């Protein structure tokens, strides 16, 4: 009889532990989703800022305009210009990310 009571107690304890783990997993998932959302918002803001800075930079603007005038048809120029600025923004952000990671590795 004692063995049965011990096993029932162990089962109850295991179920309680399982319930706690499920709640912990749910909490971690919620926090993870919040962090992903915040990261996406930060990336969107950074991308917008960099794109605007690049568009306002006369050097980048001249290079992009020259490229667009040479290789893109008239009806697609505005779309191509926006896409090219986004590509340049992505490349610059990658460079800064690489610099940041190498800086952290050195320290």
Secondary structure, 3 states (H helix, E strand, C coil): CHHHHHHHHHHHHHHHHHHHHHHHHHHHHHHHHHHHHHHHHHHHHHHHHHHHHHHHCHHHHHHHHHHHHHHCCHHHHHHHHHHHHHHHHHHHHHHHHHHHHHHHHHC
